[in-house]
Amino acid sequence: MNGARSVKLLGLIVGVVLLNIIVLSPGLLGVEIGGVSVLETSFGVTLVVISLLVVLYGSYNLLFKSSVVPPVKEIKTHEDYIAALTQYKNVKVLKKDITLALDQVTRMEKKKNTLMVVLGQRFEQSELSFKKFGAVSYEVEKLFYLNIRGILNKLSVFDASEFSLFASQQRPAQFSDKLVQKKTALYNEYLAYVTGYLGANEEILLKLDQLLLEISLLDSTNYKDVEDMPCMKEIDELIKQTKFYKQ
């Protein structure tokens, strides 16, 4: 369980305990289990039972349900991508790459939001320039997450422990050197794909930075001026190449 879930679970437990203390402490609300009033006793017992159920249900959601990662083909949201990447974070040979991928996902969300804010300040939503930038932003984000999906697809082929096994110096003694070399070469090839996807995404993030700079320096809101921006041309070309290779 990660730190955020630990804090949430602790907060839930503390909240339930404090509620029970306030309600059931003599001299506060006057509710007493086993007291003279049957109504008070019933209310107190009901509160305890409900509190227990709330803690159990909350613990289940935080400890088990929230940790379920959907298959790669079903990943859709920003949170899904974070969860899917995080499951590989403790694999030693993947740690640096996964840390970078998570950082890239976070930066992508920030840059996308910043771009939309800047566009909203610079253009009216009805303007062709705003729509052009918005369409490009959408396509670039889609390309970025296609690369993240590519990373996850490559990593999902193997059990995470296998990456560590063949990256370590302690190789299985029962395997021949030739077999170990072949399997190690195969894992290195998969890791090279991961590095390639990360490099492509870093380039996308750089282009978004350049685009933000060019927008801030844009003298007019003319649609033709937007199309002639150097970074817009580069991004358009990147998107076209990607569509070509996917066909």
Short mmCIF file of the C-alpha atoms (twelve columns), coordinates in Angstrom:
data_MODEL
# 
_entry.id   MODEL 
# 
loop_
_atom_site.group_PDB 
_atom_site.id 
_atom_site.type_symbol 
_atom_site.label_atom_id 
_atom_site.label_alt_id 
_atom_site.label_comp_id 
_atom_site.label_asym_id 
_atom_site.label_seq_id 
_atom_site.Cartn_x 
_atom_site.Cartn_y 
_atom_site.Cartn_z 
_atom_site.pdbx_PDB_model_num 
ATOM 1   C CA . MET A 1   0.000   0.000   0.000   1 
ATOM 2   C CA . ASN A 2   1.415   3.408   -0.935  1 
ATOM 3   C CA . GLY A 3   1.699   6.441   1.336   1 
ATOM 4   C CA . ALA A 4   -1.469  8.148   0.117   1 
ATOM 5   C CA . ARG A 5   -3.618  5.089   0.822   1 
ATOM 6   C CA . SER A 6   -2.003  4.675   4.257   1 
ATOM 7   C CA . VAL A 7   -2.922  8.246   5.160   1 
ATOM 8   C CA . LYS A 8   -6.493  7.763   3.904   1 
ATOM 9   C CA . LEU A 9   -6.924  4.529   5.876   1 
ATOM 10  C CA . LEU A 10  -5.453  6.090   9.024   1 
ATOM 11  C CA . GLY A 11  -7.736  9.109   8.615   1 
ATOM 12  C CA . LEU A 12  -10.775 6.841   8.224   1 
ATOM 13  C CA . ILE A 13  -9.955  4.861   11.363  1 
ATOM 14  C CA . VAL A 14  -9.204  7.986   13.430  1 
ATOM 15  C CA . GLY A 15  -12.444 9.614   12.235  1 
ATOM 16  C CA . VAL A 16  -14.545 6.586   13.192  1 
ATOM 17  C CA . VAL A 17  -12.849 6.275   16.586  1 
ATOM 18  C CA . LEU A 18  -13.358 9.966   17.374  1 
ATOM 19  C CA . LEU A 19  -17.020 9.744   16.371  1 
ATOM 20  C CA . ASN A 20  -17.557 6.786   18.712  1 
ATOM 21  C CA . ILE A 21  -15.739 8.542   21.563  1 
ATOM 22  C CA . ILE A 22  -17.842 11.682  21.168  1 
ATOM 23  C CA . VAL A 23  -21.145 9.825   20.932  1 
ATOM 24  C CA . LEU A 24  -20.530 7.146   23.562  1 
ATOM 25  C CA . SER A 25  -18.570 9.100   26.191  1 
ATOM 26  C CA . PRO A 26  -20.613 9.784   29.359  1 
ATOM 27  C CA . GLY A 27  -21.382 13.461  29.850  1 
ATOM 28  C CA . LEU A 28  -21.124 14.387  26.164  1 
ATOM 29  C CA . LEU A 29  -24.187 13.249  24.195  1 
ATOM 30  C CA . GLY A 30  -25.528 11.033  26.911  1 
ATOM 31  C CA . VAL A 31  -25.629 7.851   24.851  1 
ATOM 32  C CA . GLU A 32  -24.732 4.795   26.931  1 
ATOM 33  C CA . ILE A 33  -24.688 1.122   25.941  1 
ATOM 34  C CA . GLY A 34  -26.281 -0.999  28.676  1 
ATOM 35  C CA . GLY A 35  -27.819 2.018   30.361  1 
ATOM 36  C CA . VAL A 36  -31.363 2.519   31.553  1 
ATOM 37  C CA . SER A 37  -32.759 3.548   28.175  1 
ATOM 38  C CA . VAL A 38  -33.292 0.766   25.645  1 
ATOM 39  C CA . LEU A 39  -33.302 3.357   22.851  1 
ATOM 40  C CA . GLU A 40  -29.886 4.658   23.867  1 
ATOM 41  C CA . THR A 41  -28.495 1.136   24.013  1 
ATOM 42  C CA . SER A 42  -29.897 0.302   20.570  1 
ATOM 43  C CA . PHE A 43  -28.485 3.499   19.101  1 
ATOM 44  C CA . GLY A 44  -25.064 2.849   20.659  1 
ATOM 45  C CA . VAL A 45  -24.906 -0.747  19.410  1 
ATOM 46  C CA . THR A 46  -26.027 0.348   15.927  1 
ATOM 47  C CA . LEU A 47  -23.330 3.018   15.843  1 
ATOM 48  C CA . VAL A 48  -20.627 0.494   16.797  1 
ATOM 49  C CA . VAL A 49  -21.803 -2.004  14.143  1 
ATOM 50  C CA . ILE A 50  -21.998 0.663   11.419  1 
ATOM 51  C CA . SER A 51  -18.556 1.981   12.416  1 
ATOM 52  C CA . LEU A 52  -17.094 -1.513  12.086  1 
ATOM 53  C CA . LEU A 53  -18.686 -1.957  8.656   1 
ATOM 54  C CA . VAL A 54  -17.394 1.442   7.492   1 
ATOM 55  C CA . VAL A 55  -13.835 0.563   8.575   1 
ATOM 56  C CA . LEU A 56  -14.010 -2.867  6.921   1 
ATOM 57  C CA . TYR A 57  -15.432 -1.502  3.663   1 
ATOM 58  C CA . GLY A 58  -12.962 1.397   3.580   1 
ATOM 59  C CA . SER A 59  -10.041 -0.955  4.281   1 
ATOM 60  C CA . TYR A 60  -11.147 -3.269  1.477   1 
ATOM 61  C CA . ASN A 61  -11.355 -0.407  -1.017  1 
ATOM 62  C CA . LEU A 62  -8.017  1.086   -0.025  1 
ATOM 63  C CA . LEU A 63  -6.063  -2.150  0.422   1 
ATOM 64  C CA . PHE A 64  -7.450  -4.385  -2.288  1 
ATOM 65  C CA . LYS A 65  -9.928  -2.851  -4.710  1 
ATOM 66  C CA . SER A 66  -7.850  0.294   -5.395  1 
ATOM 67  C CA . SER A 67  -4.743  -1.788  -6.124  1 
ATOM 68  C CA . VAL A 68  -6.341  -3.723  -9.005  1 
ATOM 69  C CA . VAL A 69  -4.733  -2.616  -12.273 1 
ATOM 70  C CA . PRO A 70  -6.868  -3.025  -15.414 1 
ATOM 71  C CA . PRO A 71  -5.434  -4.799  -18.503 1 
ATOM 72  C CA . VAL A 72  -3.452  -2.509  -20.817 1 
ATOM 73  C CA . LYS A 73  -6.185  -2.458  -23.467 1 
ATOM 74  C CA . GLU A 74  -8.683  -1.197  -20.863 1 
ATOM 75  C CA . ILE A 75  -6.505  1.630   -19.528 1 
ATOM 76  C CA . LYS A 76  -8.144  4.988   -20.238 1 
ATOM 77  C CA . THR A 77  -7.621  7.564   -17.493 1 
ATOM 78  C CA . HIS A 78  -4.569  9.381   -16.181 1 
ATOM 79  C CA . GLU A 79  -4.974  7.463   -12.893 1 
ATOM 80  C CA . ASP A 80  -5.067  4.140   -14.759 1 
ATOM 81  C CA . TYR A 81  -1.738  4.879   -16.430 1 
ATOM 82  C CA . ILE A 82  -0.178  5.894   -13.103 1 
ATOM 83  C CA . ALA A 83  -1.382  2.682   -11.432 1 
ATOM 84  C CA . ALA A 84  -0.224  0.510   -14.339 1 
ATOM 85  C CA . LEU A 85  3.260   2.024   -14.337 1 
ATOM 86  C CA . THR A 86  3.592   1.980   -10.547 1 
ATOM 87  C CA . GLN A 87  3.327   -1.824  -10.412 1 
ATOM 88  C CA . TYR A 88  6.793   -1.981  -12.022 1 
ATOM 89  C CA . LYS A 89  8.394   0.729   -9.899  1 
ATOM 90  C CA . ASN A 90  10.019  -1.651  -7.413  1 
ATOM 91  C CA . VAL A 91  11.650  -3.811  -10.096 1 
ATOM 92  C CA . LYS A 92  15.311  -2.826  -9.769  1 
ATOM 93  C CA . VAL A 93  16.216  -2.960  -13.451 1 
ATOM 94  C CA . LEU A 94  13.123  -0.899  -14.369 1 
ATOM 95  C CA . LYS A 95  13.154  1.586   -11.504 1 
ATOM 96  C CA . LYS A 96  14.813  4.507   -13.334 1 
ATOM 97  C CA . ASP A 97  12.716  4.083   -16.473 1 
ATOM 98  C CA . ILE A 98  9.437   3.783   -14.562 1 
ATOM 99  C CA . THR A 99  10.303  6.771   -12.369 1 
ATOM 100 C CA . LEU A 100 10.931  8.801   -15.533 1 
ATOM 101 C CA . ALA A 101 7.708   7.545   -17.155 1 
ATOM 102 C CA . LEU A 102 5.671   8.554   -14.090 1 
ATOM 103 C CA . ASP A 103 7.358   11.958  -14.088 1 
ATOM 104 C CA . GLN A 104 6.571   12.360  -17.788 1 
ATOM 105 C CA . VAL A 105 2.894   11.531  -17.229 1 
ATOM 106 C CA . THR A 106 2.713   14.157  -14.469 1 
ATOM 107 C CA . ARG A 107 4.454   16.762  -16.620 1 
ATOM 108 C CA . MET A 108 2.196   15.985  -19.574 1 
ATOM 109 C CA . GLU A 109 -0.909  16.708  -17.497 1 
ATOM 110 C CA . LYS A 110 0.564   19.982  -16.248 1 
ATOM 111 C CA . LYS A 111 1.638   21.153  -19.712 1 
ATOM 112 C CA . LYS A 112 -1.738  20.238  -21.223 1 
ATOM 113 C CA . ASN A 113 -3.554  22.221  -18.540 1 
ATOM 114 C CA . THR A 114 -1.151  25.148  -18.904 1 
ATOM 115 C CA . LEU A 115 -1.636  25.155  -22.680 1 
ATOM 116 C CA . MET A 116 -5.420  25.288  -22.348 1 
ATOM 117 C CA . VAL A 117 -5.186  28.158  -19.844 1 
ATOM 118 C CA . VAL A 118 -2.838  30.121  -22.145 1 
ATOM 119 C CA . LEU A 119 -5.102  29.485  -25.147 1 
ATOM 120 C CA . GLY A 120 -8.126  30.633  -23.171 1 
ATOM 121 C CA . GLN A 121 -6.349  33.874  -22.327 1 
ATOM 122 C CA . ARG A 122 -5.076  34.452  -25.849 1 
ATOM 123 C CA . PHE A 123 -8.025  33.403  -28.035 1 
ATOM 124 C CA . GLU A 124 -11.772 33.089  -27.969 1 
ATOM 125 C CA . GLN A 125 -12.968 29.481  -28.032 1 
ATOM 126 C CA . SER A 126 -14.919 30.195  -31.217 1 
ATOM 127 C CA . GLU A 127 -11.772 31.281  -33.100 1 
ATOM 128 C CA . LEU A 128 -10.175 28.945  -35.639 1 
ATOM 129 C CA . SER A 129 -6.786  29.453  -33.978 1 
ATOM 130 C CA . PHE A 130 -8.098  28.164  -30.646 1 
ATOM 131 C CA . LYS A 131 -9.637  25.130  -32.358 1 
ATOM 132 C CA . LYS A 132 -6.426  24.419  -34.272 1 
ATOM 133 C CA . PHE A 133 -4.311  24.516  -31.121 1 
ATOM 134 C CA . GLY A 134 -6.894  22.436  -29.251 1 
ATOM 135 C CA . ALA A 135 -6.927  19.769  -31.966 1 
ATOM 136 C CA . VAL A 136 -3.126  19.597  -31.999 1 
ATOM 137 C CA . SER A 137 -3.031  19.370  -28.207 1 
ATOM 138 C CA . TYR A 138 -5.460  16.455  -28.304 1 
ATOM 139 C CA . GLU A 139 -3.462  14.590  -30.968 1 
ATOM 140 C CA . VAL A 140 -0.155  15.140  -29.153 1 
ATOM 141 C CA . GLU A 141 -1.622  13.911  -25.877 1 
ATOM 142 C CA . LYS A 142 -3.001  10.844  -27.647 1 
ATOM 143 C CA . LEU A 143 0.425   10.145  -29.174 1 
ATOM 144 C CA . PHE A 144 2.079   10.569  -25.777 1 
ATOM 145 C CA . TYR A 145 -0.215  8.014   -24.132 1 
ATOM 146 C CA . LEU A 146 0.189   5.636   -27.074 1 
ATOM 147 C CA . ASN A 147 3.887   5.587   -26.192 1 
ATOM 148 C CA . ILE A 148 3.087   4.917   -22.532 1 
ATOM 149 C CA . ARG A 149 0.765   2.130   -23.651 1 
ATOM 150 C CA . GLY A 150 3.634   0.768   -25.767 1 
ATOM 151 C CA . ILE A 151 5.832   0.649   -22.659 1 
ATOM 152 C CA . LEU A 152 3.145   -1.200  -20.705 1 
ATOM 153 C CA . ASN A 153 2.563   -3.655  -23.540 1 
ATOM 154 C CA . LYS A 154 6.262   -4.504  -23.659 1 
ATOM 155 C CA . LEU A 155 6.537   -4.930  -19.890 1 
ATOM 156 C CA . SER A 156 3.356   -6.987  -19.581 1 
ATOM 157 C CA . VAL A 157 4.791   -9.762  -21.762 1 
ATOM 158 C CA . PHE A 158 7.082   -10.903 -18.961 1 
ATOM 159 C CA . ASP A 159 6.734   -11.370 -15.249 1 
ATOM 160 C CA . ALA A 160 8.424   -8.460  -13.501 1 
ATOM 161 C CA . SER A 161 10.710  -10.806 -11.523 1 
ATOM 162 C CA . GLU A 162 12.188  -12.151 -14.786 1 
ATOM 163 C CA . PHE A 163 13.617  -8.734  -15.643 1 
ATOM 164 C CA . SER A 164 15.463  -8.684  -12.322 1 
ATOM 165 C CA . LEU A 165 16.629  -12.286 -12.730 1 
ATOM 166 C CA . PHE A 166 18.364  -11.771 -16.042 1 
ATOM 167 C CA . ALA A 167 19.657  -8.329  -15.169 1 
ATOM 168 C CA . SER A 168 21.457  -9.656  -12.075 1 
ATOM 169 C CA . GLN A 169 24.860  -11.280 -11.893 1 
ATOM 170 C CA . GLN A 170 23.444  -14.466 -10.325 1 
ATOM 171 C CA . ARG A 171 22.151  -16.381 -13.340 1 
ATOM 172 C CA . PRO A 172 20.315  -19.724 -13.048 1 
ATOM 173 C CA . ALA A 173 23.004  -22.446 -12.838 1 
ATOM 174 C CA . GLN A 174 20.889  -25.037 -14.670 1 
ATOM 175 C CA . PHE A 175 20.777  -22.945 -17.864 1 
ATOM 176 C CA . SER A 176 23.524  -23.022 -20.475 1 
ATOM 177 C CA . ASP A 177 25.517  -19.867 -21.156 1 
ATOM 178 C CA . LYS A 178 24.097  -19.745 -24.669 1 
ATOM 179 C CA . LEU A 179 20.483  -19.833 -23.430 1 
ATOM 180 C CA . VAL A 180 21.188  -17.189 -20.792 1 
ATOM 181 C CA . GLN A 181 22.802  -14.957 -23.418 1 
ATOM 182 C CA . LYS A 182 19.791  -15.307 -25.730 1 
ATOM 183 C CA . LYS A 183 17.261  -14.560 -23.006 1 
ATOM 184 C CA . THR A 184 19.336  -11.656 -21.717 1 
ATOM 185 C CA . ALA A 185 19.573  -10.233 -25.250 1 
ATOM 186 C CA . LEU A 186 15.794  -10.548 -25.592 1 
ATOM 187 C CA . TYR A 187 15.169  -8.691  -22.323 1 
ATOM 188 C CA . ASN A 188 17.658  -6.001  -23.336 1 
ATOM 189 C CA . GLU A 189 15.767  -5.597  -26.616 1 
ATOM 190 C CA . TYR A 190 12.515  -5.054  -24.718 1 
ATOM 191 C CA . LEU A 191 14.212  -2.566  -22.415 1 
ATOM 192 C CA . ALA A 192 15.544  -0.742  -25.476 1 
ATOM 193 C CA . TYR A 193 11.960  -0.348  -26.701 1 
ATOM 194 C CA . VAL A 194 11.037  1.152   -23.322 1 
ATOM 195 C CA . THR A 195 13.933  3.613   -23.587 1 
ATOM 196 C CA . GLY A 196 12.840  4.512   -27.111 1 
ATOM 197 C CA . TYR A 197 9.281   5.276   -26.004 1 
ATOM 198 C CA . LEU A 198 10.593  7.410   -23.147 1 
ATOM 199 C CA . GLY A 199 12.819  9.347   -25.544 1 
ATOM 200 C CA . ALA A 200 9.899   9.951   -27.909 1 
ATOM 201 C CA . ASN A 201 7.758   11.252  -25.054 1 
ATOM 202 C CA . GLU A 202 10.533  13.531  -23.839 1 
ATOM 203 C CA . GLU A 203 10.633  15.014  -27.332 1 
ATOM 204 C CA . ILE A 204 6.860   15.541  -27.228 1 
ATOM 205 C CA . LEU A 205 7.157   17.358  -23.891 1 
ATOM 206 C CA . LEU A 206 9.946   19.535  -25.304 1 
ATOM 207 C CA . LYS A 207 7.799   20.448  -28.323 1 
ATOM 208 C CA . LEU A 208 4.954   21.459  -26.010 1 
ATOM 209 C CA . ASP A 209 7.359   23.751  -24.149 1 
ATOM 210 C CA . GLN A 210 8.445   25.261  -27.468 1 
ATOM 211 C CA . LEU A 211 4.809   25.667  -28.504 1 
ATOM 212 C CA . LEU A 212 3.962   27.514  -25.292 1 
ATOM 213 C CA . LEU A 213 6.897   29.847  -25.902 1 
ATOM 214 C CA . GLU A 214 5.862   30.506  -29.513 1 
ATOM 215 C CA . ILE A 215 2.272   31.229  -28.462 1 
ATOM 216 C CA . SER A 216 3.509   33.779  -25.937 1 
ATOM 217 C CA . LEU A 217 5.533   35.491  -28.691 1 
ATOM 218 C CA . LEU A 218 2.747   35.400  -31.283 1 
ATOM 219 C CA . ASP A 219 1.947   38.957  -32.430 1 
ATOM 220 C CA . SER A 220 -1.447  38.234  -33.962 1 
ATOM 221 C CA . THR A 221 -4.322  35.788  -33.680 1 
ATOM 222 C CA . ASN A 222 -4.524  35.188  -37.405 1 
ATOM 223 C CA . TYR A 223 -5.176  31.549  -38.251 1 
ATOM 224 C CA . LYS A 224 -2.551  31.557  -41.033 1 
ATOM 225 C CA . ASP A 225 0.080   32.857  -38.620 1 
ATOM 226 C CA . VAL A 226 -0.691  29.924  -36.330 1 
ATOM 227 C CA . GLU A 227 -0.215  27.411  -39.160 1 
ATOM 228 C CA . ASP A 228 3.160   28.979  -40.048 1 
ATOM 229 C CA . MET A 229 4.579   28.681  -36.532 1 
ATOM 230 C CA . PRO A 230 7.744   26.494  -36.666 1 
ATOM 231 C CA . CYS A 231 6.749   24.327  -33.712 1 
ATOM 232 C CA . MET A 232 3.244   23.793  -35.080 1 
ATOM 233 C CA . LYS A 233 4.743   22.533  -38.324 1 
ATOM 234 C CA . GLU A 234 7.033   20.154  -36.418 1 
ATOM 235 C CA . ILE A 235 4.166   18.827  -34.311 1 
ATOM 236 C CA . ASP A 236 1.926   18.402  -37.362 1 
ATOM 237 C CA . GLU A 237 4.701   16.449  -39.075 1 
ATOM 238 C CA . LEU A 238 5.192   14.268  -35.984 1 
ATOM 239 C CA . ILE A 239 1.483   13.450  -35.879 1 
ATOM 240 C CA . LYS A 240 1.391   12.653  -39.610 1 
ATOM 241 C CA . GLN A 241 4.414   10.335  -39.335 1 
ATOM 242 C CA . THR A 242 2.808   8.480   -36.449 1 
ATOM 243 C CA . LYS A 243 -0.432  7.979   -38.373 1 
ATOM 244 C CA . PHE A 244 1.577   6.748   -41.357 1 
ATOM 245 C CA . TYR A 245 3.488   4.143   -39.334 1 
ATOM 246 C CA . LYS A 246 0.284   2.923   -37.681 1 
ATOM 247 C CA . GLN A 247 -1.330  2.120   -41.022 1 
# 
